[in-house]
Amino acid sequence: MAISSLCSRLLVAAGAVLLSVASWFSWRRRPPGPPGLGGIVPERQALLAHEDRPKEESASTSRPSAAPVEGSYEAPAASSAPVSAEDVVMAAAEPGPSRAPAAPVPPKPSPAESSEPAASGQGPAGKKRPAEPRPEDEEAIKARFNEELGPVPPRFAVRKEPAATVAAPREGASGGMVSLQELLDEQFGPPKFAVPKKPDQAGTGAEAGAGSGSGSKILTLVVTHGPEAGKRFVADNTSTEYVLGRLPDCAFQILDQEISGRHAAIRWHAGQGRWMLHDVGSLNGTSLGGAAIGKDYKVPGPEHPLLDGSLVDLGSATRLRAELGGAAPLPDEASLSPGRAGGWADSPPAPQPASPIGPPEEVDVPALGLRLAVHNRLGFDHKRMGQGCEDVPYWELPYAPYDGAGVLCVFDGHHGSKGAGQAREHLPAVLRTKLLLRDGRSAPQLAPPPPKPQPRRGEGEDGAGEEGEESGYAPSDDDDEEDRAAKAAANAARKKAKAEAAAKAAEAEARAAAEAAVAHAAAGDTGRQPPPPQGPPLPPLLEGRPDGAQQTLLKDVFLTTDTYMSMEEGCTATVVLLEARRGGEGGWLLQTANVGDSSAVLINFTKGTHARLSDDHRISSSAAERQRLAERGHTVRTRLYGLNISRMLGDRFLKDEDIGFLAEPFVSGVAEVGPEDSALLVVASDGLWDAVPEERAGKMLLQEAARSPPTARSAADLLLRQALAGHSKDDITVAVLELGPHLLPKGGSR
């Protein structure tokens, strides 16, 4: 339409220019008119001159003119007849120093007045003055134009459309005259969306009965769970399909990483009188009433009606509740529930999950005045590839045999979960052994670490030649090409067999070492609850310990654990030692040690502060680690040998190369929480901290405490939702430890 309009405008402008040029050339070639008509427009002047030329003699005899007056020009007598704009012409003044103003031309005289002399028959110096012009009608002007210029068709004539022919009425499907709806369906097909009728135009009889009370035309969707919890959407246009998804062009936009760009759609079904929901081919699926209603990825699913109070799950984090209002309740729909085959059957509603993000694992320890809530969630990328979670949380509350103590750990593996599993198995046992030995007690003996595998020889080393010579397959100069090729193939086969045998031997040795460790741990009640040591009660775990001694102890624990780790895989490790103070002082003491990027943050609601108890060993964010690697000849900014951290447990094949990777941890000082303080300790993997940095998490929890002090569970739920809202695709582990006097036994002390 825009291009057509522009072309029309250009044609009109071009035509106007051509018409102006033609008019100018016509005027230039036109002969000048008689004297005394200089003030008349050229077209009118030409017409008047043409009229006067053939009637010059008759005008002089039939209309005698009055005696001329020297130096003046008398205007004709004024007429009482009305003068129109078309009858007015400007007459030229006499030649001289001044020009007389133009006078209006009187109307055409009647036959009775035609014999009267004209007011101005003669001009000065005896020259004949032209007769006064008479008003001309439109037909006369057109005739004169055609005579002067020739008949010219209009340049911009508007083409008239031919008169529309009215078709004879024909019969419709019902036998009478065809209806407008039938004509529309014949021309354009059936309507895509049913147009609702107004109440006063509703059908009668059975049709009206089916439409009345079948459902509300106003649907409200309330987000009850997920990153957009509290958001509301209203669907009130029954001719529109509402799309739910993450993209901005969706009618209902929900910012959740597990929701597809276009996830599901809702529309009004006029025939059933209900709002219908269907999955449009989302990746993580749509559930209605706890039953999946979608099909495969990018394959739209069938439609299902939405009832008042229906629960819709988009992915695994977002849940919506449908609310219908403004109409009679749906008849006999409380018992309808989605069937497994995609239809609807009279059956009890399916059980609803408690929460889309799943409940955390909770542990209450009143003796220590604390409560723990842990979320361990598989990341989106690992879920899509069918892999397991690489995060492994671990806790011992209390941490026997130390009274009033506890341990909380988070391990985040890379390149698999093997490294995190090994750290969970060995680090708590090594820690317990080191603590008991420090305090002069007998400790369970640790299993020997697995031996290092022997390095494989390269093909160009001397051993390969010696092996070939001993086996009689060393090529010589006297051999031809075929013999050399056969000997080379035989050598390659022998090397491959030997390498496979060495690998199997190493695997069997490692398996035997692991079985020995498991048996040794089982002898000590799996290492979690060893028998109480002989002798006097153990001293406190943290209170009264020198900082230097604690740092040396924890570094030894990490380095010893690293000898039990895998050669090919590794993990981060964050360990928190907790102790509840004894006696009348009360309160809690905490100390952390970590390698990698799994952080620990302490938020004290009573004091309104938050502090980080760990260090970040990511190469991109730690200037100290980049400087340390630069001293070893590695100028890097983000990664070294594919790893974004420079300190970890495991990955021993990289550490044996002595290129800068370490298992030595950062050890914090001892943090204190007062006996009357309420606080939270958050220990989490980078799946949380990459989306919600430590500073932001601390401020957010303090803001929540200003409204209502968060519990361990509410804080863990909040942080997990924020991580999902921040599009975290990694595995997420969030462990929240709640400390406070309100968790202690009533009327008692530790």
Order of alpha helices (4+ residues) and beta strands (2+ residues): alpha-alpha-alpha-alpha-alpha-alpha-beta-beta-beta-beta-beta-beta-beta-beta-beta-beta-beta-beta-beta-beta-beta-alpha-beta-beta-alpha-alpha-alpha-alpha-beta-beta-beta-beta-alpha-beta-alpha-beta-beta-beta-alpha-alpha-alpha-beta
